[in-house]
Amino acid sequence: NSSEIVIDLHRDAIGNNSDYGPVVEINGERVAQLMIVMGTDGGGLKHDDWKKNLKFAVELQEKAEEMYPGFFKPIILRNARYNQHVTDASVIIEVGATGNTLEEAESAMKYLSVLLDEYIKEN
């Protein structure tokens, strides 16, 4: 399906504690928790439709909670644009943190791809 979804994918570099690695168990497997970071127009850059991005983020997170409870941490709103003005469905997704293993991060991507597929089919 054609889609205007843009995902800026990162590892959360919160602090410098290499043993912090948020996980959730999905289907018996340890999976890095995800977090959506949303920009607004609060920093002064033009971003008139940021609430459309936020709507997409909330819908995606609601679908995730239905499919994989606990997969996402709460959405973070920031006073920056992050190039999210390019589409009405642009998000930053942080994958785990410095303490997560590569396997936990790769597992998270497997479930994120299924989640996005389901979201796109329904919308």
TAQUIFEN-V668226 format. One record per residue. N is the residue number from 1. PHI is phi in whole degrees, 0 to 359 (999 if undefined). OMEGA is omega as a letter, one per 30 degrees, with the letter a starting at -180 (999 if undefined). D_LAST is the distance of its C-alpha to the last C-alpha in whole Angstrom. Layout:
# TAQUIFEN-V668226
n=N phi=PHI omega=OMEGA d_last=D_LAST
n=N phi=PHI omega=OMEGA d_last=D_LAST
This chain:
# TAQUIFEN-V668226
n=1 phi=999 omega=l d_last=11
n=2 phi=284 omega=a d_last=11
n=3 phi=211 omega=l d_last=10
n=4 phi=255 omega=a d_last=12
n=5 phi=278 omega=l d_last=12
n=6 phi=236 omega=l d_last=15
n=7 phi=241 omega=l d_last=17
n=8 phi=261 omega=a d_last=21
n=9 phi=262 omega=a d_last=22
n=10 phi=221 omega=l d_last=25
n=11 phi=258 omega=l d_last=28
n=12 phi=292 omega=a d_last=28
n=13 phi=257 omega=a d_last=32
n=14 phi=300 omega=l d_last=33
n=15 phi=59 omega=l d_last=37
n=16 phi=233 omega=a d_last=39
n=17 phi=270 omega=a d_last=39
n=18 phi=286 omega=l d_last=38
n=19 phi=261 omega=l d_last=38
n=20 phi=271 omega=a d_last=35
n=21 phi=217 omega=a d_last=32
n=22 phi=295 omega=a d_last=29
n=23 phi=229 omega=l d_last=28
n=24 phi=224 omega=l d_last=26
n=25 phi=264 omega=l d_last=27
n=26 phi=232 omega=a d_last=24
n=27 phi=51 omega=l d_last=25
n=28 phi=78 omega=a d_last=29
n=29 phi=240 omega=l d_last=28
n=30 phi=282 omega=a d_last=29
n=31 phi=234 omega=l d_last=26
n=32 phi=298 omega=l d_last=26
n=33 phi=289 omega=l d_last=24
n=34 phi=252 omega=l d_last=22
n=35 phi=215 omega=l d_last=21
n=36 phi=266 omega=l d_last=19
n=37 phi=247 omega=a d_last=22
n=38 phi=245 omega=l d_last=20
n=39 phi=270 omega=l d_last=23
n=40 phi=228 omega=l d_last=23
n=41 phi=262 omega=a d_last=26
n=42 phi=294 omega=l d_last=29
n=43 phi=272 omega=l d_last=31
n=44 phi=103 omega=l d_last=31
n=45 phi=280 omega=a d_last=29
n=46 phi=297 omega=l d_last=27
n=47 phi=202 omega=a d_last=23
n=48 phi=300 omega=a d_last=23
n=49 phi=256 omega=a d_last=19
n=50 phi=300 omega=a d_last=19
n=51 phi=291 omega=l d_last=17
n=52 phi=293 omega=l d_last=14
n=53 phi=297 omega=l d_last=14
n=54 phi=297 omega=l d_last=16
n=55 phi=300 omega=l d_last=13
n=56 phi=300 omega=a d_last=10
n=57 phi=299 omega=l d_last=13
n=58 phi=295 omega=l d_last=13
n=59 phi=299 omega=l d_last=10
n=60 phi=296 omega=a d_last=11
n=61 phi=293 omega=l d_last=14
n=62 phi=297 omega=l d_last=13
n=63 phi=296 omega=l d_last=11
n=64 phi=298 omega=a d_last=14
n=65 phi=295 omega=l d_last=17
n=66 phi=292 omega=a d_last=16
n=67 phi=276 omega=a d_last=16
n=68 phi=222 omega=a d_last=19
n=69 phi=307 omega=l d_last=21
n=70 phi=84 omega=a d_last=22
n=71 phi=297 omega=a d_last=21
n=72 phi=251 omega=l d_last=20
n=73 phi=282 omega=l d_last=23
n=74 phi=301 omega=l d_last=22
n=75 phi=294 omega=l d_last=21
n=76 phi=253 omega=l d_last=23
n=77 phi=260 omega=a d_last=24
n=78 phi=232 omega=l d_last=26
n=79 phi=273 omega=l d_last=28
n=80 phi=214 omega=a d_last=27
n=81 phi=268 omega=l d_last=25
n=82 phi=55 omega=a d_last=24
n=83 phi=62 omega=a d_last=23
n=84 phi=282 omega=l d_last=20
n=85 phi=280 omega=a d_last=20
n=86 phi=283 omega=l d_last=19
n=87 phi=217 omega=l d_last=16
n=88 phi=272 omega=l d_last=13
n=89 phi=219 omega=l d_last=12
n=90 phi=249 omega=l d_last=15
n=91 phi=217 omega=l d_last=17
n=92 phi=261 omega=l d_last=20
n=93 phi=242 omega=l d_last=20
n=94 phi=269 omega=a d_last=23
n=95 phi=256 omega=l d_last=24
n=96 phi=57 omega=a d_last=27
n=97 phi=206 omega=a d_last=30
n=98 phi=301 omega=a d_last=34
n=99 phi=270 omega=l d_last=35
n=100 phi=283 omega=l d_last=32
n=101 phi=279 omega=l d_last=33
n=102 phi=300 omega=a d_last=31
n=103 phi=297 omega=l d_last=30
n=104 phi=296 omega=l d_last=28
n=105 phi=293 omega=l d_last=26
n=106 phi=296 omega=l d_last=26
n=107 phi=297 omega=l d_last=25
n=108 phi=299 omega=a d_last=22
n=109 phi=293 omega=l d_last=21
n=110 phi=299 omega=a d_last=20
n=111 phi=287 omega=l d_last=18
n=112 phi=297 omega=a d_last=16
n=113 phi=295 omega=l d_last=15
n=114 phi=294 omega=l d_last=14
n=115 phi=301 omega=a d_last=12
n=116 phi=297 omega=l d_last=10
n=117 phi=301 omega=l d_last=10
n=118 phi=296 omega=l d_last=9
n=119 phi=300 omega=a d_last=6
n=120 phi=296 omega=l d_last=5
n=121 phi=300 omega=a d_last=6
n=122 phi=274 omega=a d_last=4
n=123 phi=238 omega=999 d_last=0
